[in-house]
Amino acid sequence: MKHQDTSGSGIYVVFGHSDIQVYEKNTLKETATWSVYFRENEQTYMLATNPPISFLHGRILFYKEYVLFNNSYIDGENNYFKKRN
């Protein structure tokens, strides 16, 4: 599944079954493994990557064809991604 950043930065992320590839302007920049876990105290699902990818950390929020990974004080500005086929 591919998600493209909507800010115009040229970043897109490819999620495999257990790995992530982060591209910026068609150049591979980062790779990591990923997992999803449930944070009981917030009653929400969270994304974790190893090694950490700053803009893909935190709560997972979906809206139509968009996804947001948000962990306010750690990840800086919000990064919205749009699903691509």
C-alpha positions as protocol buffer text, in pm:
chain_id: "A"
residue {
  index: 1
  type: MET
  ca { x: 0 y: 0 z: 0 }
}
residue {
  index: 2
  type: LYS
  ca { x: 139 y: 342 z: -93 }
}
residue {
  index: 3
  type: HIS
  ca { x: 65 y: 667 z: 86 }
}
residue {
  index: 4
  type: GLN
  ca { x: 180 y: 1002 z: -45 }
}
residue {
  index: 5
  type: ASP
  ca { x: 236 y: 1309 z: 174 }
}
residue {
  index: 6
  type: THR
  ca { x: -13 y: 1580 z: 81 }
}
residue {
  index: 7
  type: SER
  ca { x: 218 y: 1871 z: 168 }
}
residue {
  index: 8
  type: GLY
  ca { x: 388 y: 1863 z: -172 }
}
residue {
  index: 9
  type: SER
  ca { x: 720 y: 1749 z: -25 }
}
residue {
  index: 10
  type: GLY
  ca { x: 751 y: 1459 z: -269 }
}
residue {
  index: 11
  type: ILE
  ca { x: 755 y: 1202 z: 13 }
}
residue {
  index: 12
  type: TYR
  ca { x: 575 y: 873 z: -26 }
}
residue {
  index: 13
  type: VAL
  ca { x: 570 y: 564 z: 190 }
}
residue {
  index: 14
  type: VAL
  ca { x: 529 y: 203 z: 78 }
}
residue {
  index: 15
  type: PHE
  ca { x: 397 y: -35 z: 343 }
}
residue {
  index: 16
  type: GLY
  ca { x: 482 y: -403 z: 296 }
}
residue {
  index: 17
  type: HIS
  ca { x: 365 y: -684 z: 524 }
}
residue {
  index: 18
  type: SER
  ca { x: 625 y: -597 z: 786 }
}
residue {
  index: 19
  type: ASP
  ca { x: 850 y: -335 z: 627 }
}
residue {
  index: 20
  type: ILE
  ca { x: 826 y: 29 z: 521 }
}
residue {
  index: 21
  type: GLN
  ca { x: 1014 y: 209 z: 247 }
}
residue {
  index: 22
  type: VAL
  ca { x: 1024 y: 589 z: 255 }
}
residue {
  index: 23
  type: TYR
  ca { x: 1095 y: 770 z: -71 }
}
residue {
  index: 24
  type: GLU
  ca { x: 1161 y: 1139 z: -124 }
}
residue {
  index: 25
  type: LYS
  ca { x: 1143 y: 1263 z: -481 }
}
residue {
  index: 26
  type: ASN
  ca { x: 1169 y: 900 z: -607 }
}
residue {
  index: 27
  type: THR
  ca { x: 1486 y: 827 z: -405 }
}
residue {
  index: 28
  type: LEU
  ca { x: 1478 y: 563 z: -129 }
}
residue {
  index: 29
  type: LYS
  ca { x: 1563 y: 748 z: 195 }
}
residue {
  index: 30
  type: GLU
  ca { x: 1468 y: 510 z: 479 }
}
residue {
  index: 31
  type: THR
  ca { x: 1363 y: 153 z: 546 }
}
residue {
  index: 32
  type: ALA
  ca { x: 1221 y: 11 z: 866 }
}
residue {
  index: 33
  type: THR
  ca { x: 1002 y: -261 z: 1007 }
}
residue {
  index: 34
  type: TRP
  ca { x: 662 y: -165 z: 1145 }
}
residue {
  index: 35
  type: SER
  ca { x: 403 y: -289 z: 1391 }
}
residue {
  index: 36
  type: VAL
  ca { x: 70 y: -171 z: 1524 }
}
residue {
  index: 37
  type: TYR
  ca { x: -24 y: -188 z: 1891 }
}
residue {
  index: 38
  type: PHE
  ca { x: -318 y: -79 z: 2103 }
}
residue {
  index: 39
  type: ARG
  ca { x: -255 y: 190 z: 2366 }
}
residue {
  index: 40
  type: GLU
  ca { x: -504 y: 114 z: 2640 }
}
residue {
  index: 41
  type: ASN
  ca { x: -491 y: 450 z: 2821 }
}
residue {
  index: 42
  type: GLU
  ca { x: -574 y: 642 z: 2498 }
}
residue {
  index: 43
  type: GLN
  ca { x: -802 y: 374 z: 2351 }
}
residue {
  index: 44
  type: THR
  ca { x: -629 y: 409 z: 2015 }
}
residue {
  index: 45
  type: TYR
  ca { x: -406 y: 215 z: 1780 }
}
residue {
  index: 46
  type: MET
  ca { x: -46 y: 328 z: 1743 }
}
residue {
  index: 47
  type: LEU
  ca { x: 223 y: 275 z: 1480 }
}
residue {
  index: 48
  type: ALA
  ca { x: 577 y: 187 z: 1583 }
}
residue {
  index: 49
  type: THR
  ca { x: 874 y: 165 z: 1344 }
}
residue {
  index: 50
  type: ASN
  ca { x: 1221 y: 21 z: 1397 }
}
residue {
  index: 51
  type: PRO
  ca { x: 1434 y: 222 z: 1350 }
}
residue {
  index: 52
  type: PRO
  ca { x: 1207 y: 515 z: 1435 }
}
residue {
  index: 53
  type: ILE
  ca { x: 1077 y: 731 z: 1149 }
}
residue {
  index: 54
  type: SER
  ca { x: 980 y: 1061 z: 1307 }
}
residue {
  index: 55
  type: PHE
  ca { x: 678 y: 1147 z: 1090 }
}
residue {
  index: 56
  type: LEU
  ca { x: 534 y: 793 z: 1105 }
}
residue {
  index: 57
  type: HIS
  ca { x: 506 y: 763 z: 1481 }
}
residue {
  index: 58
  type: GLY
  ca { x: 198 y: 772 z: 1698 }
}
residue {
  index: 59
  type: ARG
  ca { x: -179 y: 749 z: 1670 }
}
residue {
  index: 60
  type: ILE
  ca { x: -326 y: 618 z: 1346 }
}
residue {
  index: 61
  type: LEU
  ca { x: -619 y: 825 z: 1222 }
}
residue {
  index: 62
  type: PHE
  ca { x: -812 y: 752 z: 901 }
}
residue {
  index: 63
  type: TYR
  ca { x: -1045 y: 973 z: 699 }
}
residue {
  index: 64
  type: LYS
  ca { x: -1165 y: 856 z: 357 }
}
residue {
  index: 65
  type: GLU
  ca { x: -847 y: 798 z: 151 }
}
residue {
  index: 66
  type: TYR
  ca { x: -623 y: 983 z: 402 }
}
residue {
  index: 67
  type: VAL
  ca { x: -422 y: 861 z: 698 }
}
residue {
  index: 68
  type: LEU
  ca { x: -248 y: 1064 z: 969 }
}
residue {
  index: 69
  type: PHE
  ca { x: 21 y: 940 z: 1207 }
}
residue {
  index: 70
  type: ASN
  ca { x: 24 y: 1177 z: 1502 }
}
residue {
  index: 71
  type: ASN
  ca { x: 227 y: 1200 z: 1823 }
}
residue {
  index: 72
  type: SER
  ca { x: 204 y: 1576 z: 1874 }
}
residue {
  index: 73
  type: TYR
  ca { x: 503 y: 1673 z: 2083 }
}
residue {
  index: 74
  type: ILE
  ca { x: 743 y: 1419 z: 1923 }
}
residue {
  index: 75
  type: ASP
  ca { x: 671 y: 1428 z: 1551 }
}
residue {
  index: 76
  type: GLY
  ca { x: 642 y: 1803 z: 1488 }
}
residue {
  index: 77
  type: GLU
  ca { x: 389 y: 1912 z: 1230 }
}
residue {
  index: 78
  type: ASN
  ca { x: 109 y: 1678 z: 1123 }
}
residue {
  index: 79
  type: ASN
  ca { x: 181 y: 1459 z: 823 }
}
residue {
  index: 80
  type: TYR
  ca { x: -124 y: 1365 z: 621 }
}
residue {
  index: 81
  type: PHE
  ca { x: -89 y: 1092 z: 362 }
}
residue {
  index: 82
  type: LYS
  ca { x: -321 y: 1001 z: 76 }
}
residue {
  index: 83
  type: LYS
  ca { x: -365 y: 643 z: -43 }
}
residue {
  index: 84
  type: ARG
  ca { x: -229 y: 567 z: -390 }
}
residue {
  index: 85
  type: ASN
  ca { x: -267 y: 249 z: -593 }
}
